[in-house]
Amino acid sequence: MAKPKSEIIKRPIEQVGGDLKATAWGSIFGSLALVILGVLCIVWPDTIVKILAYLLGAFFIIKGAYDIINYYMNGGQRDFFNNGLLSGVVAVLIGIAALLIGENIASIFRVVLGILIIYESLVRINTATKLASVGVNSWRYILVVALIMMVLGIFVTFNTGAVVTMIGWVMIATGIIGIVGDAVFISHVNTVVDTLTGKDSKNNPSK
């Protein structure tokens, strides 16, 4: 028996709250990882840089080798749109470069980290804008958090004199700020869902 159209339409709406919370919790865990990595940068600045270089090198070499093997195992040479061989070779070269650069990878890591922080701030600015458009008051807190993250991201990206220890402190600050912002968002998820689904207007017809 086919489901009524109302049930088919309603089901995704019931999942909205859970999806939003899952996304926010994912961001919190990511921010927590950033804090932990920041602490490691402060406690063992020289060691953590070497470890990062080796991990990045190993990751890209393994990924590149996998792409190359997968390209030939699955007949990629017969697939006009398959760029697995090219991406695999590039990944292997990046991995080898990371291993050769070693301790000097700190400057590259600084730029990549700064760009990631700026990206996260832009995501939060976008979220704040959307919340403001539907009348959810918490958008102000999230916008403040996003702007602070933006400043930290720009600082890390363009401060060529930043040492590993300083980067570590910025990572800790960014992680904590991100956790606070996502916690505020989670606390207002139900309000967001009610606003998007029109429950507020149904419960308060005078609005």
Phi, psi and omega per residue, in radians:
M1 nan 2.269 -3.102
A2 -1.252 2.494 3.112
K3 -1.306 2.531 3.070
P4 -1.042 2.609 -3.121
K5 -1.029 -0.593 -3.117
S6 -1.087 -0.659 3.138
E7 -1.220 -0.682 -3.136
I8 -1.117 -0.692 3.140
I9 -1.291 -0.623 -3.051
K10 -1.249 -0.585 -3.019
R11 -1.000 -0.832 3.114
P12 -1.069 -0.605 3.140
I13 -1.113 -0.664 3.126
E14 -1.146 -0.416 -3.120
Q15 -1.571 -0.155 -3.058
V16 -1.032 -0.843 -3.117
G17 -1.026 -0.795 3.135
G18 -1.109 -0.708 3.140
D19 -1.148 -0.731 3.133
L20 -1.124 -0.736 3.131
K21 -1.159 -0.706 3.137
A22 -1.084 -0.735 3.114
T23 -1.114 -0.767 -3.130
A24 -1.140 -0.719 3.110
W25 -1.134 -0.621 3.073
G26 -1.073 -0.715 3.104
S27 -1.153 -0.641 3.119
I28 -1.115 -0.781 3.112
F29 -1.103 -0.655 3.086
G30 -1.121 -0.721 3.100
S31 -1.152 -0.661 3.108
L32 -1.114 -0.715 3.090
A33 -1.089 -0.640 3.116
L34 -1.131 -0.719 3.103
V35 -1.079 -0.816 -3.135
I36 -1.065 -0.769 3.125
L37 -1.131 -0.622 3.090
G38 -1.117 -0.725 3.095
V39 -1.079 -0.754 3.127
L40 -1.095 -0.652 3.116
C41 -1.130 -0.539 3.141
I42 -1.391 -0.750 -3.069
V43 -1.303 -0.791 -3.119
W44 -2.241 1.198 -3.058
P45 -1.026 -0.788 -3.102
D46 -1.241 -0.761 -3.105
T47 -1.129 -0.747 -3.063
I48 -1.149 -0.584 3.120
V49 -1.149 -0.761 3.117
K50 -1.100 -0.766 -3.135
I51 -1.077 -0.758 3.122
L52 -1.061 -0.718 3.133
A53 -1.088 -0.801 -3.138
Y54 -1.157 -0.718 -3.133
L55 -1.146 -0.790 3.118
L56 -1.102 -0.760 3.124
G57 -1.057 -0.824 -3.134
A58 -1.122 -0.724 -3.120
F59 -1.059 -0.869 -3.086
F60 -1.203 -0.615 3.110
I61 -1.167 -0.775 3.116
I62 -1.117 -0.781 3.131
K63 -1.094 -0.758 3.136
G64 -1.108 -0.761 3.121
A65 -1.085 -0.713 3.119
Y66 -1.087 -0.781 -3.134
D67 -1.088 -0.713 -3.136
I68 -1.161 -0.814 3.130
I69 -1.099 -0.769 -3.134
N70 -1.098 -0.608 3.138
Y71 -1.055 -0.805 -3.109
Y72 -1.408 -0.580 -3.127
M73 -1.180 -0.574 -3.082
N74 -1.849 0.361 3.066
G75 1.125 0.665 -3.114
G76 -1.085 -0.454 -3.129
Q77 -1.163 -0.301 3.109
R78 -1.684 -0.067 -3.130
D79 -1.748 1.979 -3.062
F80 -1.035 -0.561 -3.057
F81 -1.710 0.066 -3.111
N82 -1.509 1.982 3.130
N83 -1.863 0.420 -3.079
G84 -1.039 -0.673 -3.124
L85 -1.139 -0.808 -3.131
L86 -1.110 -0.848 -3.136
S87 -1.117 -0.601 3.121
G88 -1.155 -0.780 3.132
V89 -1.111 -0.756 3.135
V90 -1.092 -0.739 3.134
A91 -1.089 -0.748 3.123
V92 -1.090 -0.747 3.129
L93 -1.111 -0.698 3.092
I94 -1.110 -0.725 3.126
G95 -1.083 -0.785 3.121
I96 -1.108 -0.718 3.125
A97 -1.082 -0.716 3.130
A98 -1.080 -0.713 3.123
L99 -1.173 -0.666 -3.127
L100 -1.275 -0.650 -3.131
I101 -1.185 -0.695 3.068
G102 1.014 -2.095 -3.051
E103 -1.104 -0.458 -3.116
N104 -1.304 0.006 -3.123
I105 -1.276 -0.167 -3.105
A106 -0.983 -0.713 -3.121
S107 -1.158 -0.676 3.095
I108 -1.178 -0.753 3.125
F109 -1.037 -0.694 3.138
R110 -1.046 -0.803 -3.114
V111 -1.172 -0.780 3.134
V112 -1.078 -0.786 3.130
L113 -1.072 -0.775 3.136
G114 -1.060 -0.738 3.125
I115 -1.120 -0.703 3.113
L116 -1.114 -0.716 3.120
I117 -1.131 -0.744 3.101
I118 -1.077 -0.718 3.114
Y119 -1.062 -0.791 -3.141
E120 -1.090 -0.649 3.126
S121 -1.159 -0.677 3.114
L122 -1.143 -0.654 3.082
V123 -1.065 -0.755 -3.134
R124 -1.230 -0.616 3.065
I125 -1.096 -0.724 3.096
N126 -1.082 -0.739 3.109
T127 -1.098 -0.783 3.138
A128 -1.058 -0.712 3.130
T129 -1.090 -0.746 -3.141
K130 -1.170 -0.698 3.124
L131 -1.149 -0.676 3.121
A132 -1.111 -0.628 -3.099
S133 -1.182 -0.413 3.126
V134 -1.847 0.147 3.025
G135 1.421 0.406 3.098
V136 -1.560 2.080 -2.999
N137 -1.137 -0.418 -3.071
S138 -1.179 -0.100 -3.114
W139 -1.057 -0.498 -3.119
R140 -1.147 -0.756 -3.130
Y141 -1.119 -0.751 -3.105
I142 -1.181 -0.618 3.111
L143 -1.159 -0.719 3.110
V144 -1.080 -0.794 3.111
V145 -1.027 -0.777 -3.113
A146 -1.110 -0.713 -3.119
L147 -1.184 -0.665 3.087
I148 -1.121 -0.756 3.096
M149 -1.080 -0.685 3.118
M150 -1.038 -0.796 3.136
V151 -1.081 -0.777 3.131
L152 -1.111 -0.701 3.133
G153 -1.119 -0.758 3.109
I154 -1.127 -0.699 3.129
F155 -1.042 -0.825 -3.119
V156 -1.166 -0.731 -3.074
T157 -1.111 -0.771 -2.990
F158 -1.813 -0.040 3.113
N159 -1.557 1.599 -3.075
T160 -1.166 -0.336 -3.132
G161 -1.571 0.042 -3.112
A162 -1.169 2.209 3.104
V163 -1.596 2.963 -3.073
V164 -1.031 -0.703 -3.127
T165 -1.092 -0.751 3.115
M166 -1.114 -0.729 3.103
I167 -1.055 -0.682 3.113
G168 -1.038 -0.775 3.114
W169 -1.120 -0.691 3.106
V170 -1.117 -0.697 3.117
M171 -1.099 -0.738 3.120
I172 -1.096 -0.823 3.141
A173 -1.069 -0.772 -3.140
T174 -1.105 -0.753 -3.141
G175 -1.086 -0.796 -3.138
I176 -1.119 -0.768 3.114
I177 -1.068 -0.727 3.114
G178 -1.106 -0.712 3.133
I179 -1.110 -0.780 3.124
V180 -1.067 -0.791 -3.133
G181 -1.087 -0.753 -3.141
D182 -1.220 -0.588 3.100
A183 -1.132 -0.704 3.089
V184 -1.095 -0.743 3.140
F185 -1.091 -0.788 -3.134
I186 -1.051 -0.685 -3.122
S187 -1.152 -0.302 -3.123
H188 -1.974 0.209 -3.110
V189 -1.040 -0.769 -3.116
N190 -1.062 -0.674 3.099
T191 -1.126 -0.714 3.121
V192 -1.073 -0.835 -3.119
V193 -1.095 -0.768 3.129
D194 -1.059 -0.692 3.139
T195 -1.172 -0.775 -3.114
L196 -1.176 -0.581 -3.097
T197 -1.601 -0.048 3.077
G198 1.439 0.232 -3.110
K199 -1.197 -0.584 3.139
D200 -1.069 -0.725 -3.114
S201 -1.234 -0.509 3.128
K202 -1.278 -0.703 -3.128
N203 -1.337 -0.435 3.140
N204 -2.223 1.300 -3.062
P205 -1.102 -0.282 -3.112
S206 -1.289 -0.358 -3.132
K207 -1.233 nan nan
